[in-house]
Amino acid sequence: MKLSHLRQIVKYLHQFKKISAIHRVSDTITKIVFDKRDAIYFNMSRSNSSMFKCKEYPRSKIYNAPFDVLIAKHFNRSNILNIQLLNDDKIIRMKTSIASAYKEEITYIQIEFTGKYTNIIILDEQNVVLEALRHVDLYSSFREVRVGQILLDVPNAPFLAKEYPLENVEEFLYSVYSNEQNGKLKNLKKQKVAFLKKKLKKLQKLYDKLDSQDDLEKLAQKNEHYGNLMLSNVDNFKPYSKKLLLNDYDGQTIELHIDKECPTPFIASNMFFSRSKKAKQKAKHLHIEEESLSSKIEHIKLFIHTVTMAKDIAKIELLFPKKVQSKKIQVNDSIESFWIEGYKVQLGKNKKGNIALLKNARAKDIWIHLKEQPSCHVIITTDKQSLPEKIIKSAARLCVDFTTTSQDKYLVDYTPRREVTIQHGANVLYNKYQTIEIDTRS
């Protein structure tokens, strides 16, 4: 960020008296709520640090690192005593206090927009580091950022910064978010859609390669006929021969090719009978494979549409959560998983996935489904009595997004899993439910 802009933003911040809440919403973005109403986001990306405002930035997960524990402890519901630019540099320092039963505790939060060493540092009154978003050792910089060490000042820049007046600081903060989002969102959509189209192409290729039921049944009949014919021509069988001339039942001679060398006609006939049985079973269960691939293809198409229609990067991050690798956890490929502000949200890609969700959900988990029409089933994993409405709304939006591409208003029902009774398959009855409206046109 430009130093001139930071000077004007600090003056804008002087109107606030309290930090109501503070927490990270992503790995590099920290949200600070001032005076219970004004939320400002601090993007601490090394390459492109910034401050911005937006209507809402969904929390990707709950962070519990030492840094997150300490910012909550020292700054949630704290009083702001002073806000300044430290040494007139790109460093915002807020002096805060929390009144306890014994004494007033003074703590500083220092937000540094210093390029490579962009950081958020928590300090005590003696300028000793209590914690930091990023720890910096002496091998990386002359200025060590380590718990328990006194923090040195950043040397003043050897040039005079130009002035860039802002007509309205609040509008500027909203524009920072909007401008950054538009460019990043476009590139991110392109990347994710390409990834999904690659998966779609593989699934479509598998679907196109499926044998038809008629072909499989004909193959089964042919192999069964060859097996019987082999037993009828025992005298004409030549051991280990890969090509045999056999008399068919109508008196015609047919040439039969054997892939595997067989010492006896009985082994050869069993080979053909096994092929016949395999083809019959494949024909019998072909509809299951077709349905599975078809539902996965439809799910990917809905996924692509959802990514294409995403209005912000936060939605893309929600759709593509970072996967935790674990050999112990078996992944069900009929279920899609997401994380919304620390809550696990799962939806069924097809009937099989919907059934699995219903079967494995706990009594207190929240079940979500479109009102009075077919849709995917969605489960929010929770043991809480009540969930924030925005979590339910976000999960309900996923239910709509992965059911239809039509832009309209939809009613979505939700209720604890214990209120849902399975009739057969994924068909259910439920009561004591609530309904939320989702408008996909906005």
N, C-alpha and C positions, 0 to 999 in steps of 0.2 A: 504493500500500500504506500501511497505517496505521503510524505511527512506533512505536507500542507493539508491533506484530507484528514489525517489523524488529529491535527491541532483543532480543526473545526468539529470533529466528532467528540473530542474530549470536552469541549465547551457545551456540546449538546448533552453529554452525559451528566453534566453538573446539576441538571434538574432532578436527578434521581436521588433518593434518600436511603433506599434499602436494596439489598440483593435478596430477593424472595426465594430463589432457587437457582441451582447451578449443577449441571451434569453434562457428560458427553453424550452426543446423539450418534456419533460415528467415531472411528479411530482418530480422526484429526479435527473434528468439529465439536466445540463446546458451546452449550446454550446457557446464557445468563438471563434470568428473568428479573427485571428491575421493577420495584414497587408493585408487584403482583400482576402487572398488566403488559409491560413492554419487554418482549423477548428479543435479544440480539444474539446472533450467532458469530462465533469467532473461529474462522477456518485457519488452522495452524499447519496447513500444507507447506512444506519447505519451499517448493517451487512457485507457489501462488497463494500466499497467505492473504486473508481479507477479513473484513467484517461485513455482515449483511443482515437484512431483515426479510422475513417471508411469512406467509400466513401460517404455515405449519411445516416442520421438518420432522418426519417420523423417526423415532428412536430405533436404531437397528438392533440394539441389544442393551442389556443392563451391564455396565462396566463396574467391576469390583477390584480393580488394581489399587495399590496403596495411594496413588495419586487421586483416584476417584473417591476413595474413602475420606481422604483429608480435605478435599475441596468441599465435600458435603458437610463435614464436621465443622470447618472454620467459616464457611461462607453462606450456607443455607440460613435464611432469616437473620442475616447480619446487617448492621448499620454501616452506611458509607460515611466515613469521616472526611475523605479527600480523594479526588481523582486528578491525576496530573500526567503530563508527558515527562518522563524522567530525563533530565539533562537536555530537554528539547530534542529528543531523539525518537525513533520509532518504537518506543516502549511506553505502554500505558500501565501506570501503577495505581492501584486502588488500595487505600488504607481503610480497613474495616474493623469493626469491634462487635463482640458478642458479650452481652452482659450476663454474667453468671451469678450464683449466690455468693461467691467469694470476692471476685474482682472482675474488672473489665479486661477482656483479652484482646490485644491488638494483633492483627495479622495483615500481611500485604499479599495481594495477588498481582503478579507482574506478567503482563502479556506482551511478548516481544515479537515484533514483525521484522526480524533481522535476517531475512533470506535463509541461508544455510542453517543458522542457529535459531530459527523461529521456535518459540517455546512459550509455555505457561509455567511460571515458577511461583511456589508458595514460600513466603519468607516470614520470619518472626521479627520482632522489633530491633534485634541486633543484626539484621540482614543475613541471618543464617538460613540456609536452604532447608525447609521442612520436607518438601517433595517437589517433583517437576514432571511435566508431561514427557520430557526427554532428558535423560541424564547425559552429560557431556564430560568426557575425561580429558586429561592433560595431553594425551596423544593426539586428540582431535582439534583442540583449541587451547589457547593460553588461558582462557576463562573457563574454569572448571565449574560444572553444575552438578553437585553431588550432595546428598543428604548429610547435614552436619557441618558443611563447609560454608564459610562466609562468601557471599557472592560479590565478585568484583564488578565495577561499572564497565559498560561498553565505551570504548574511546569515541569521542565526538567525530562525526564525519568531516573530512577535510574540504568540504565545499558548502556553499550556501544553497539551500533548497529553494526551488521556484515556488511561487504561490499559485494555487489553482482554486479560486473561490467557488464555493458551492451555494447555489440559490436556496436549496432546502436539503438539510442533512438527512432527514428521514426518507425523502424520496430517493436520495443518492444511495442509501443503504438498501432499499428495495431494488434499485436498478443494478447494483452490484450482483445481487443474487440472480436477477433475471438475465443479465448479460452472460454471466458465467454458465448458468444453466443451459441457455440456448445452444451454445457451442458444444459443451460437454455432452448434453443430452443427445444432440444430433449424432455425434461420433459414437456414443455408447449404444444408441439404438442400432446403428449400422453394424457395430461389432456383435451385439447380441442376436440380432435378426440373422446375420450370416451364420452364427453358431447353431441357431435353431433350424435354419434351412438345411444345414449339413445333416443334422439328425433326421429331419423330415425326408431328405433324399434317401438315406439309408433304409428307413422304415418303408418308404414307397417301393424301393428296390426289392425288399424282402416280400412285400405284398404282391408285387407283380410276378415274382418267381413262384408263387404258390401254384401247385398243380390243381387242375379242376377235379371235381369229384368224379365225373364221368371217366376221365383219363385214369384216375387211380383205381376205379372199379374194373375197368377194362384190363389194366395191368395185373390186378389180382386174379382175374379170370384166366388170363393168358398164362401166368406162372403156375396156377393150379392145374391147368390143362397140361402144361409141360411136365409137371411132377407126375401126374397120372400116366402120361405117355411114356415117361421113362420106365415106370414099373411094368408097362405093357410090352416093353422092348428090352427086357433083361438080357435076352440072348444076343441082341445086336450091340450091347454095350461094350465099349473098349476102354479098359481102365486107363486113367490119367489122360485120356484124350480130351482135347478142348473143342473138338468139332465132331459131331455125331450125325449120322443119317438114320432117321427113325421113321417107321411106318405109322402114319396117322390113322385114325379110326375109319376114315373114308377111303383108305387105300392109297392115298397120296404119300409121297416121301418128302419129309421136311428136313432141312438142315438146322441143327440146334447147336448154338455156341455156348460153351460153358466157360465162365471166367476163371473158376477155380478148379484145379486138377482134383478129380475124385477117383478113389480106388475102386468103389463099388457103385452100382446103379442106385442103391438105396440111399447112399450119402448124397448123390446128385439129386435124387427126387426130393429129399428132405430140404435141400438148399432152395429148390423152387417153391416148395410148400411154405418155407419160412418167408420168402419174398412175397408170396401171395398173402400171407397173414399180416405182414407188415403194411402192405398196400391197403388191405381192408381196414386195418386200425387207423391208418392215416386218413382214409376217406371218411371213416366214421367220425373222427374228431376234427376234421378239417374246418368245420364251422367255428370251432372254439378258437383256433389259430387265426382265422379270418377276422373274427370279432375282436380279438385282442389287438391285432395289428391295426385294424380299422379304427378302434377307439384311441389308440396311441397316436395315430396320424391326425385324427380330429383334435386331440388334445394339443398337439404341437401347433396346429393351425390356429387354435384359440390363443395359445401362448404367444405366437408371433403377432397376432392382432392386438393382444394386451400390451405387448412391448411397444408396438407401433403407436398406440393411442396414449401411452404414458405421458403425463404432463410435466414430470420432473424426475431428476436423478434418483431421488429418494424412492420412488416407485420401482425403478429398475433395480436398485439395491435390495429392495424387499423381494423382488421376483427372483433374484439370483444371490441368495445368501451364501456366505462363505461356508464351505463344507468341512466339517471336522472328520478327519479320517480315523477310523477305528475298525480293527479287524473283527471285533466282537459284535458290532452292530450289523445286522443283516438289513439291507435296503430293499423295500418292496417297490418294484418298478411300476406298480399300479397306483402308487400314492405319491403326490407331490407335496413337499414340505417347505414351509416358509417361516420366517421369524419376524414378528411385529412387536417392537419394543420389549423384547425378551420373552414374549409368549410364542410358543410353538403352534403353528397353524398348519393343518394338513387337509388336503382335499383329494377325493377319489378321481382318478383319471378315467375310470370306467366302472362297470358294475362290480367287477372283482375288487377294485380298490374301495368302492363305497361299502361293500360288505365287510371288508377287513377293518375299515375305520369304525363301523358300528360295533363290530365284535370286540375290538381292542380298547375302545374308549372307556374311560372311567365314569362313574356316576355323576361327578361334579363337572366333568368336561362340558363345554358348550357345543351343542349341535346346531348347524345352520343349513337352511335349505330354502330355495325359492318357493314362494307361497303358491300352492295349488297348480304347480306345473313341474315337469321333469327338470332336474338339475343335478349337478354334482353335489355330493354331501361334503360338508366342511366341519372339522372338529378343532376347537381351540382347547389345548391342554391346559388345565388350571385346577387348583384346589381352593380357589378363593370364592367367597360367597357372592361377590359382585365384581364385574369387570368394568374398566373405563369404557365409556360409550365409543370412543374413537377406535379402540381395539376391535370391538364388535363390528363397527362400521367398516373398518378396513378389511376384516375377514369376510363380511357380507359382500363387499365389492369384489373380492376374489371369487366368491361363489358365482356372482353374475358374470364376471369377465371370462371364467372358464366354463360357462354354459352357453353363452350367446354372444354374437358380435353386433347385434342390433342395439343402436343407441336410443335409450328410452328410460322411462321410470319403471322401477321394479320394486315389488314388495318382497321382503326376505324375512322368514320366520326364524327365531332362535329360542332355544330352551336347553336346560341341562339334559345330558344324555339319559338320566334316569327317567325322564318323562317321555322317552321315545320307545315305542314297542315295535319290534320287528315282526312283520306279517310273514313275508317270504322273500328271500333274496335281499334286495335293497329297498323293498317296499315297506313303509312304516306307517304307524299311527302315532300321534302325539297330542298332548294337551298342555295347559298352563304355559302357553308360549307367548312371546312378545314379537312384535313386527317392527321392522325398520325399513325406511324407504331409501333406495339407492337410485340416484339419477346419473346415468352414464353419459348424458349429453353435455355435462359440464366437466 
